[in-house]
Amino acid sequence: MFLVARRKAVLDEAIAEIRSQGGVADGREADVSQRAQLEAAMDAAEAAFGPLYGLFANAGTGGRFAPIGGYDQDVFDGVLNTNLLGPFWALQRLMPGMIERRRGAVVLTGSIASERGMANNAAYVASKHALLGLARAAALEGGPHNVRSNCVIPGFIETPMMEGIPPDVRAHLANLVPQKRMGTAEEVAEVAAFLLSQAASYVTGQAWSVDGGVLGTQAV
């Protein structure tokens, strides 16, 4: 497993944890919104492990909350670079090899915002809608060549991105969930691991929700 992250301390901790449990892991510090850094990281991954057969594009940013008329262009561009262009660049680099070798699986991390509109959150919603479309386009291109592509759709998940939301708002969001709680990163990771595995060999082009039932039952 080859990990890529912006924060070296977090990256080193994750690699050490995998190795401590008997896994094989390496990684590289990189900002996936910067194409040159992302491509250098993929070069390093191939140098360490050879041809790559799986991609989990999980990096994301929320940008800021503002009405469309007042949304800062630089922030909008930054959100799209991280949430959409980074995964696109990774696919552009890796999919031809997967198709040639007739083996590969891709999982992109979407959001409830891949399926629903949200006021005052234009950049995030636009990027996550587009990401789901990218996953489905990749599924069609890769399907005849045994290369699968899916989009995991997390709901309200306890992550650092959620920590900036006031407690009363977080409590309200949790109450919207049929299970009456936030999800965990581990619960999303279990689904992503399944979608990358051969156990999901007949699953492609899907938006796979991990949201406690929100999208299937609630109008959030």
C-alpha positions as CSV (number, residue, x, y, z in Angstrom):
1,M,0.0,0.0,0.0
2,F,1.3,3.4,-1.0
3,L,-0.1,6.5,0.9
4,V,-0.1,10.1,-0.2
5,A,-0.9,13.0,2.2
6,R,0.0,16.6,2.7
7,R,0.9,16.3,6.3
8,K,4.1,14.3,6.8
9,A,3.4,13.6,10.5
10,V,0.0,12.0,9.7
11,L,1.5,10.1,6.8
12,D,4.4,8.7,8.8
13,E,2.0,7.7,11.6
14,A,-0.3,5.8,9.2
15,I,2.6,4.0,7.5
16,A,4.0,3.0,10.9
17,E,0.6,1.7,12.0
18,I,0.2,-0.5,8.9
19,R,3.7,-1.8,9.3
20,S,3.2,-2.6,13.0
21,Q,0.3,-4.9,12.0
22,G,2.4,-6.8,9.5
23,G,1.3,-4.8,6.4
24,V,3.6,-3.4,3.7
25,A,3.4,0.3,3.3
26,D,5.3,3.3,2.0
27,G,4.3,6.8,1.1
28,R,5.1,10.3,0.0
29,E,4.2,13.8,1.1
30,A,2.3,15.6,-1.6
31,D,-0.5,18.1,-2.2
32,V,-2.8,16.4,-4.7
33,S,-4.1,19.7,-5.9
34,Q,-0.7,20.3,-7.5
35,R,-0.3,18.1,-10.5
36,A,3.5,18.0,-10.5
37,Q,3.5,16.8,-6.8
38,L,0.8,14.2,-7.5
39,E,2.6,12.8,-10.5
40,A,5.9,12.6,-8.5
41,A,4.0,10.7,-5.8
42,M,2.7,8.2,-8.4
43,D,6.2,7.8,-9.8
44,A,7.4,7.0,-6.3
45,A,4.5,4.5,-5.9
46,E,5.3,2.7,-9.1
47,A,9.0,2.6,-8.2
48,A,8.2,1.0,-4.8
49,F,5.5,-1.4,-5.9
50,G,5.5,-1.7,-9.7
51,P,2.3,-1.3,-11.8
52,L,-0.6,0.0,-9.8
53,Y,-3.9,-1.8,-9.8
54,G,-5.9,0.2,-7.3
55,L,-6.6,3.8,-6.6
56,F,-8.5,5.3,-3.7
57,A,-8.8,9.1,-4.2
58,N,-9.9,10.3,-0.8
59,A,-8.4,13.8,-0.5
60,G,-10.9,16.6,-0.2
61,T,-11.5,20.1,1.0
62,G,-14.7,22.0,1.9
63,G,-13.8,25.5,0.8
64,R,-16.0,28.1,2.5
65,F,-19.6,28.9,2.9
66,A,-20.8,31.9,0.9
67,P,-23.5,32.8,-1.6
68,I,-22.6,32.2,-5.2
69,G,-22.6,36.0,-5.9
70,G,-19.9,36.4,-3.2
71,Y,-17.9,33.2,-3.6
72,D,-14.2,33.9,-3.9
73,Q,-12.8,32.7,-7.3
74,D,-9.5,31.5,-5.8
75,V,-11.3,29.4,-3.2
76,F,-13.5,28.0,-5.8
77,D,-10.5,27.0,-8.0
78,G,-8.7,25.5,-5.0
79,V,-11.7,23.3,-4.1
80,L,-12.0,22.0,-7.7
81,N,-8.3,21.4,-7.9
82,T,-8.3,19.2,-4.8
83,N,-11.7,17.5,-5.1
84,L,-12.0,17.0,-8.9
85,L,-8.8,17.7,-10.8
86,G,-6.6,15.7,-8.5
87,P,-8.6,12.5,-9.0
88,F,-8.9,13.3,-12.8
89,W,-5.1,13.7,-13.1
90,A,-4.6,10.4,-11.2
91,L,-7.1,8.6,-13.5
92,Q,-5.5,10.1,-16.5
93,R,-2.1,8.7,-15.4
94,L,-3.2,5.3,-14.1
95,M,-6.1,4.1,-16.2
96,P,-4.3,3.5,-19.5
97,G,-2.0,1.0,-17.7
98,M,-4.9,-0.6,-15.9
99,I,-6.8,-1.0,-19.2
100,E,-3.7,-2.4,-21.0
101,R,-3.2,-5.0,-18.2
102,R,-6.9,-5.6,-18.0
103,R,-7.0,-5.2,-14.3
104,G,-7.8,-2.3,-12.0
105,A,-10.2,-0.8,-9.5
106,V,-10.8,2.9,-8.7
107,V,-12.8,4.4,-5.8
108,L,-13.4,8.1,-5.6
109,T,-14.7,9.7,-2.5
110,G,-17.9,11.7,-3.2
111,S,-20.3,13.1,-0.7
112,I,-24.0,13.6,0.0
113,A,-23.2,16.8,-2.1
114,S,-22.7,14.4,-5.1
115,E,-26.4,13.8,-5.0
116,R,-28.0,16.9,-3.4
117,G,-27.6,20.6,-3.8
118,M,-26.6,22.7,-0.8
119,A,-27.0,26.5,-0.5
120,N,-23.9,28.7,0.1
121,N,-21.6,25.8,-0.8
122,A,-21.3,26.0,-4.5
123,A,-17.7,24.9,-5.0
124,Y,-18.0,21.8,-2.8
125,V,-21.3,20.8,-4.4
126,A,-20.1,21.4,-7.9
127,S,-16.9,19.4,-7.3
128,K,-18.6,16.5,-5.8
129,H,-21.3,16.3,-8.4
130,A,-18.6,16.3,-11.0
131,L,-16.6,13.6,-9.2
132,L,-19.5,11.2,-9.4
133,G,-19.7,11.9,-13.1
134,L,-16.0,11.2,-13.4
135,A,-16.4,7.9,-11.7
136,R,-19.2,6.9,-14.0
137,A,-17.3,8.0,-17.1
138,A,-14.3,5.9,-16.0
139,A,-16.6,2.9,-15.3
140,L,-17.8,3.0,-18.9
141,E,-14.3,3.4,-20.4
142,G,-12.8,0.7,-18.1
143,G,-15.7,-1.8,-18.1
144,P,-14.8,-3.7,-21.2
145,H,-11.2,-4.1,-19.9
146,N,-12.0,-5.4,-16.4
147,V,-11.3,-2.0,-14.8
148,R,-13.9,-0.9,-12.4
149,S,-14.7,2.6,-11.0
150,N,-17.1,3.5,-8.2
151,C,-17.8,6.5,-6.0
152,V,-18.3,6.0,-2.2
153,I,-20.7,8.6,-0.8
154,P,-20.0,9.4,2.9
155,G,-22.7,11.1,4.9
156,F,-22.1,13.0,8.1
157,I,-18.8,11.5,9.2
158,E,-16.6,12.4,12.2
159,T,-13.6,13.9,10.5
160,P,-11.4,16.9,11.0
161,M,-13.6,18.8,8.5
162,M,-16.5,18.4,10.9
163,E,-14.6,19.7,13.8
164,G,-15.1,23.3,12.7
165,I,-18.9,23.0,12.7
166,P,-20.6,24.3,15.9
167,P,-21.8,21.6,18.3
168,D,-25.4,22.5,18.0
169,V,-25.3,22.2,14.2
170,R,-23.5,18.9,14.5
171,A,-26.2,17.6,16.8
172,H,-28.8,18.7,14.4
173,L,-27.1,16.9,11.5
174,A,-26.7,13.7,13.6
175,N,-30.5,13.9,14.4
176,L,-31.3,13.9,10.6
177,V,-29.7,10.5,10.3
178,P,-32.0,7.5,10.7
179,Q,-29.4,5.9,12.9
180,K,-29.2,9.1,15.0
181,R,-25.5,9.4,15.0
182,M,-22.5,10.5,12.9
183,G,-20.6,7.8,11.0
184,T,-16.9,7.0,11.4
185,A,-14.0,7.1,9.0
186,E,-13.5,3.4,9.6
187,E,-17.0,2.6,8.4
188,V,-16.3,4.5,5.2
189,A,-13.0,2.7,4.8
190,E,-14.6,-0.7,5.1
191,V,-16.8,0.0,2.1
192,A,-13.9,1.5,0.1
193,A,-11.8,-1.6,0.8
194,F,-14.7,-3.8,-0.4
195,L,-15.1,-1.8,-3.6
196,L,-11.4,-2.1,-4.3
197,S,-11.4,-5.8,-3.7
198,Q,-12.2,-8.8,-5.9
199,A,-15.3,-9.4,-3.7
200,A,-16.8,-6.4,-5.7
201,S,-15.8,-7.8,-9.1
202,Y,-19.2,-7.1,-10.6
203,V,-19.7,-3.7,-9.0
204,T,-18.9,-0.6,-11.2
205,G,-20.4,2.8,-12.0
206,Q,-22.1,3.0,-8.6
207,A,-22.6,5.7,-6.0
208,W,-22.3,3.7,-2.8
209,S,-23.7,5.6,0.1
210,V,-22.3,5.2,3.6
211,D,-24.6,7.6,5.3
212,G,-26.7,5.9,8.0
213,G,-29.7,6.0,5.6
214,V,-29.8,9.8,4.9
215,L,-30.0,9.8,1.1
216,G,-32.5,6.9,1.1
217,T,-34.9,8.5,3.6
218,Q,-34.3,12.1,4.3
219,A,-34.5,15.4,2.4
220,V,-31.4,17.2,3.8
